[in-house]
Amino acid sequence: MSVNQAQSIRHSYDYQVYKLTVIYLPYCQSDSESQASPNHD
């Protein structure tokens, strides 16, 4: 495996983690808040 391939895979993995964090972290926060009050989007 070349260095460029390794960097590409690492970047891809980091992006997947970042994307999941961006999607699910606010979702979990808003989900816990929505139980106390209606969610106004």
PDB file of N, CA, C and O in Angstrom:
ATOM      1  N   MET A   1       0.851  -1.205   0.000  1.00  0.00           N
ATOM      2  CA  MET A   1       0.000   0.000   0.000  1.00  0.00           C
ATOM      3  C   MET A   1       0.881   1.247   0.000  1.00  0.00           C
ATOM      4  O   MET A   1       1.828   1.353   0.779  1.00  0.00           O
ATOM      5  N   SER A   2       0.561   2.168  -0.866  1.00  0.00           N
ATOM      6  CA  SER A   2       1.355   3.393  -0.943  1.00  0.00           C
ATOM      7  C   SER A   2       0.951   4.355   0.170  1.00  0.00           C
ATOM      8  O   SER A   2      -0.102   4.204   0.790  1.00  0.00           O
ATOM      9  N   VAL A   3       1.796   5.331   0.407  1.00  0.00           N
ATOM     10  CA  VAL A   3       1.515   6.331   1.432  1.00  0.00           C
ATOM     11  C   VAL A   3       0.264   7.115   1.057  1.00  0.00           C
ATOM     12  O   VAL A   3      -0.554   7.445   1.916  1.00  0.00           O
ATOM     13  N   ASN A   4       0.123   7.410  -0.235  1.00  0.00           N
ATOM     14  CA  ASN A   4      -1.030   8.184  -0.687  1.00  0.00           C
ATOM     15  C   ASN A   4      -2.330   7.429  -0.426  1.00  0.00           C
ATOM     16  O   ASN A   4      -3.329   8.026  -0.023  1.00  0.00           O
ATOM     17  N   GLN A   5      -2.316   6.119  -0.654  1.00  0.00           N
ATOM     18  CA  GLN A   5      -3.507   5.314  -0.392  1.00  0.00           C
ATOM     19  C   GLN A   5      -3.845   5.308   1.095  1.00  0.00           C
ATOM     20  O   GLN A   5      -5.012   5.410   1.474  1.00  0.00           O
ATOM     21  N   ALA A   6      -2.820   5.188   1.930  1.00  0.00           N
ATOM     22  CA  ALA A   6      -3.030   5.166   3.376  1.00  0.00           C
ATOM     23  C   ALA A   6      -3.629   6.486   3.841  1.00  0.00           C
ATOM     24  O   ALA A   6      -4.540   6.495   4.668  1.00  0.00           O
ATOM     25  N   GLN A   7      -3.130   7.589   3.322  1.00  0.00           N
ATOM     26  CA  GLN A   7      -3.649   8.900   3.695  1.00  0.00           C
ATOM     27  C   GLN A   7      -5.086   9.054   3.218  1.00  0.00           C
ATOM     28  O   GLN A   7      -5.919   9.636   3.913  1.00  0.00           O
ATOM     29  N   SER A   8      -5.371   8.537   2.040  1.00  0.00           N
ATOM     30  CA  SER A   8      -6.718   8.634   1.494  1.00  0.00           C
ATOM     31  C   SER A   8      -7.704   7.856   2.362  1.00  0.00           C
ATOM     32  O   SER A   8      -8.801   8.337   2.650  1.00  0.00           O
ATOM     33  N   ILE A   9      -7.311   6.663   2.774  1.00  0.00           N
ATOM     34  CA  ILE A   9      -8.174   5.840   3.621  1.00  0.00           C
ATOM     35  C   ILE A   9      -8.368   6.503   4.978  1.00  0.00           C
ATOM     36  O   ILE A   9      -9.477   6.514   5.511  1.00  0.00           O
ATOM     37  N   ARG A  10      -7.300   7.054   5.537  1.00  0.00           N
ATOM     38  CA  ARG A  10      -7.393   7.736   6.826  1.00  0.00           C
ATOM     39  C   ARG A  10      -8.319   8.939   6.706  1.00  0.00           C
ATOM     40  O   ARG A  10      -9.159   9.170   7.575  1.00  0.00           O
ATOM     41  N   HIS A  11      -8.167   9.697   5.636  1.00  0.00           N
ATOM     42  CA  HIS A  11      -9.015  10.868   5.427  1.00  0.00           C
ATOM     43  C   HIS A  11     -10.473  10.436   5.284  1.00  0.00           C
ATOM     44  O   HIS A  11     -11.375  11.077   5.823  1.00  0.00           O
ATOM     45  N   SER A  12     -10.687   9.369   4.568  1.00  0.00           N
ATOM     46  CA  SER A  12     -12.038   8.859   4.375  1.00  0.00           C
ATOM     47  C   SER A  12     -12.643   8.430   5.705  1.00  0.00           C
ATOM     48  O   SER A  12     -13.805   8.718   5.992  1.00  0.00           O
ATOM     49  N   TYR A  13     -11.840   7.738   6.515  1.00  0.00           N
ATOM     50  CA  TYR A  13     -12.306   7.282   7.826  1.00  0.00           C
ATOM     51  C   TYR A  13     -12.609   8.467   8.727  1.00  0.00           C
ATOM     52  O   TYR A  13     -13.648   8.497   9.386  1.00  0.00           O
ATOM     53  N   ASP A  14     -11.715   9.439   8.761  1.00  0.00           N
ATOM     54  CA  ASP A  14     -11.927  10.630   9.586  1.00  0.00           C
ATOM     55  C   ASP A  14     -13.187  11.364   9.151  1.00  0.00           C
ATOM     56  O   ASP A  14     -13.926  11.895   9.980  1.00  0.00           O
ATOM     57  N   TYR A  15     -13.423  11.388   7.847  1.00  0.00           N
ATOM     58  CA  TYR A  15     -14.609  12.071   7.332  1.00  0.00           C
ATOM     59  C   TYR A  15     -15.880  11.339   7.744  1.00  0.00           C
ATOM     60  O   TYR A  15     -16.881  11.967   8.088  1.00  0.00           O
ATOM     61  N   GLN A  16     -15.838  10.016   7.707  1.00  0.00           N
ATOM     62  CA  GLN A  16     -16.999   9.231   8.129  1.00  0.00           C
ATOM     63  C   GLN A  16     -17.322   9.497   9.591  1.00  0.00           C
ATOM     64  O   GLN A  16     -18.484   9.688   9.949  1.00  0.00           O
ATOM     65  N   VAL A  17     -16.299   9.508  10.432  1.00  0.00           N
ATOM     66  CA  VAL A  17     -16.489   9.772  11.862  1.00  0.00           C
ATOM     67  C   VAL A  17     -17.025  11.180  12.065  1.00  0.00           C
ATOM     68  O   VAL A  17     -17.936  11.405  12.861  1.00  0.00           O
ATOM     69  N   TYR A  18     -16.443  12.126  11.330  1.00  0.00           N
ATOM     70  CA  TYR A  18     -16.886  13.523  11.427  1.00  0.00           C
ATOM     71  C   TYR A  18     -18.347  13.648  11.021  1.00  0.00           C
ATOM     72  O   TYR A  18     -19.135  14.317  11.689  1.00  0.00           O
ATOM     73  N   LYS A  19     -18.698  12.993   9.912  1.00  0.00           N
ATOM     74  CA  LYS A  19     -20.063  13.081   9.401  1.00  0.00           C
ATOM     75  C   LYS A  19     -21.045  12.461  10.395  1.00  0.00           C
ATOM     76  O   LYS A  19     -22.111  13.022  10.651  1.00  0.00           O
ATOM     77  N   LEU A  20     -20.686  11.310  10.951  1.00  0.00           N
ATOM     78  CA  LEU A  20     -21.555  10.668  11.932  1.00  0.00           C
ATOM     79  C   LEU A  20     -21.707  11.531  13.175  1.00  0.00           C
ATOM     80  O   LEU A  20     -22.790  11.616  13.755  1.00  0.00           O
ATOM     81  N   THR A  21     -20.612  12.170  13.579  1.00  0.00           N
ATOM     82  CA  THR A  21     -20.658  13.037  14.758  1.00  0.00           C
ATOM     83  C   THR A  21     -21.583  14.218  14.509  1.00  0.00           C
ATOM     84  O   THR A  21     -22.391  14.576  15.366  1.00  0.00           O
ATOM     85  N   VAL A  22     -21.460  14.817  13.338  1.00  0.00           N
ATOM     86  CA  VAL A  22     -22.278  15.982  12.995  1.00  0.00           C
ATOM     87  C   VAL A  22     -23.755  15.599  12.912  1.00  0.00           C
ATOM     88  O   VAL A  22     -24.627  16.383  13.286  1.00  0.00           O
ATOM     89  N   ILE A  23     -24.027  14.396  12.421  1.00  0.00           N
ATOM     90  CA  ILE A  23     -25.413  13.960  12.253  1.00  0.00           C
ATOM     91  C   ILE A  23     -26.018  13.538  13.591  1.00  0.00           C
ATOM     92  O   ILE A  23     -27.121  13.961  13.937  1.00  0.00           O
ATOM     93  N   TYR A  24     -25.299  12.708  14.338  1.00  0.00           N
ATOM     94  CA  TYR A  24     -25.901  12.065  15.501  1.00  0.00           C
ATOM     95  C   TYR A  24     -25.780  12.868  16.783  1.00  0.00           C
ATOM     96  O   TYR A  24     -26.646  12.770  17.653  1.00  0.00           O
ATOM     97  N   LEU A  25     -24.716  13.665  16.922  1.00  0.00           N
ATOM     98  CA  LEU A  25     -24.547  14.413  18.165  1.00  0.00           C
ATOM     99  C   LEU A  25     -25.665  15.431  18.370  1.00  0.00           C
ATOM    100  O   LEU A  25     -26.266  15.454  19.444  1.00  0.00           O
ATOM    101  N   PRO A  26     -25.964  16.272  17.380  1.00  0.00           N
ATOM    102  CA  PRO A  26     -27.097  17.194  17.530  1.00  0.00           C
ATOM    103  C   PRO A  26     -28.425  16.440  17.666  1.00  0.00           C
ATOM    104  O   PRO A  26     -29.333  16.898  18.361  1.00  0.00           O
ATOM    105  N   TYR A  27     -28.535  15.293  17.007  1.00  0.00           N
ATOM    106  CA  TYR A  27     -29.765  14.502  17.087  1.00  0.00           C
ATOM    107  C   TYR A  27     -29.989  14.020  18.513  1.00  0.00           C
ATOM    108  O   TYR A  27     -31.106  14.090  19.025  1.00  0.00           O
ATOM    109  N   CYS A  28     -28.939  13.534  19.154  1.00  0.00           N
ATOM    110  CA  CYS A  28     -29.058  13.058  20.531  1.00  0.00           C
ATOM    111  C   CYS A  28     -29.385  14.209  21.467  1.00  0.00           C
ATOM    112  O   CYS A  28     -30.193  14.059  22.384  1.00  0.00           O
ATOM    113  N   GLN A  29     -28.766  15.343  21.241  1.00  0.00           N
ATOM    114  CA  GLN A  29     -29.007  16.503  22.091  1.00  0.00           C
ATOM    115  C   GLN A  29     -30.444  16.991  21.925  1.00  0.00           C
ATOM    116  O   GLN A  29     -31.132  17.244  22.914  1.00  0.00           O
ATOM    117  N   SER A  30     -30.896  17.123  20.691  1.00  0.00           N
ATOM    118  CA  SER A  30     -32.249  17.616  20.437  1.00  0.00           C
ATOM    119  C   SER A  30     -33.283  16.585  20.891  1.00  0.00           C
ATOM    120  O   SER A  30     -34.392  16.946  21.286  1.00  0.00           O
ATOM    121  N   ASP A  31     -32.918  15.306  20.834  1.00  0.00           N
ATOM    122  CA  ASP A  31     -33.838  14.260  21.258  1.00  0.00           C
ATOM    123  C   ASP A  31     -34.085  14.344  22.760  1.00  0.00           C
ATOM    124  O   ASP A  31     -35.220  14.197  23.214  1.00  0.00           O
ATOM    125  N   SER A  32     -33.037  14.577  23.526  1.00  0.00           N
ATOM    126  CA  SER A  32     -33.186  14.682  24.974  1.00  0.00           C
ATOM    127  C   SER A  32     -33.927  15.960  25.345  1.00  0.00           C
ATOM    128  O   SER A  32     -34.664  15.990  26.331  1.00  0.00           O
ATOM    129  N   GLU A  33     -33.734  17.005  24.565  1.00  0.00           N
ATOM    130  CA  GLU A  33     -34.404  18.274  24.832  1.00  0.00           C
ATOM    131  C   GLU A  33     -35.883  18.207  24.437  1.00  0.00           C
ATOM    132  O   GLU A  33     -36.734  18.811  25.090  1.00  0.00           O
ATOM    133  N   SER A  34     -36.177  17.478  23.377  1.00  0.00           N
ATOM    134  CA  SER A  34     -37.547  17.432  22.869  1.00  0.00           C
ATOM    135  C   SER A  34     -38.477  16.717  23.845  1.00  0.00           C
ATOM    136  O   SER A  34     -39.694  16.886  23.773  1.00  0.00           O
ATOM    137  N   GLN A  35     -37.923  15.928  24.746  1.00  0.00           N
ATOM    138  CA  GLN A  35     -38.750  15.258  25.745  1.00  0.00           C
ATOM    139  C   GLN A  35     -39.280  16.261  26.768  1.00  0.00           C
ATOM    140  O   GLN A  35     -40.334  16.050  27.368  1.00  0.00           O
ATOM    141  N   ALA A  36     -38.542  17.350  26.959  1.00  0.00           N
ATOM    142  CA  ALA A  36     -38.947  18.365  27.930  1.00  0.00           C
ATOM    143  C   ALA A  36     -39.851  19.407  27.278  1.00  0.00           C
ATOM    144  O   ALA A  36     -40.768  19.930  27.911  1.00  0.00           O
ATOM    145  N   SER A  37     -39.584  19.702  26.012  1.00  0.00           N
ATOM    146  CA  SER A  37     -40.371  20.718  25.316  1.00  0.00           C
ATOM    147  C   SER A  37     -40.480  20.362  23.838  1.00  0.00           C
ATOM    148  O   SER A  37     -39.628  19.641  23.317  1.00  0.00           O
ATOM    149  N   PRO A  38     -41.515  20.854  23.150  1.00  0.00           N
ATOM    150  CA  PRO A  38     -41.670  20.587  21.714  1.00  0.00           C
ATOM    151  C   PRO A  38     -40.473  21.097  20.931  1.00  0.00           C
ATOM    152  O   PRO A  38     -39.888  22.128  21.262  1.00  0.00           O
ATOM    153  N   ASN A  39     -40.119  20.360  19.887  1.00  0.00           N
ATOM    154  CA  ASN A  39     -38.950  20.735  19.100  1.00  0.00           C
ATOM    155  C   ASN A  39     -39.363  21.697  17.994  1.00  0.00           C
ATOM    156  O   ASN A  39     -40.074  21.304  17.069  1.00  0.00           O
ATOM    157  N   HIS A  40     -38.929  22.944  18.075  1.00  0.00           N
ATOM    158  CA  HIS A  40     -39.204  23.926  17.031  1.00  0.00           C
ATOM    159  C   HIS A  40     -38.034  23.968  16.074  1.00  0.00           C
ATOM    160  O   HIS A  40     -36.937  24.389  16.441  1.00  0.00           O
ATOM    161  N   ASP A  41     -38.262  23.539  14.860  1.00  0.00           N
ATOM    162  CA  ASP A  41     -37.163  23.413  13.913  1.00  0.00           C
ATOM    163  C   ASP A  41     -36.950  24.708  13.149  1.00  0.00           C
ATOM    164  O   ASP A  41     -36.060  24.786  12.303  1.00  0.00           O
TER     165      ASP A  41
END
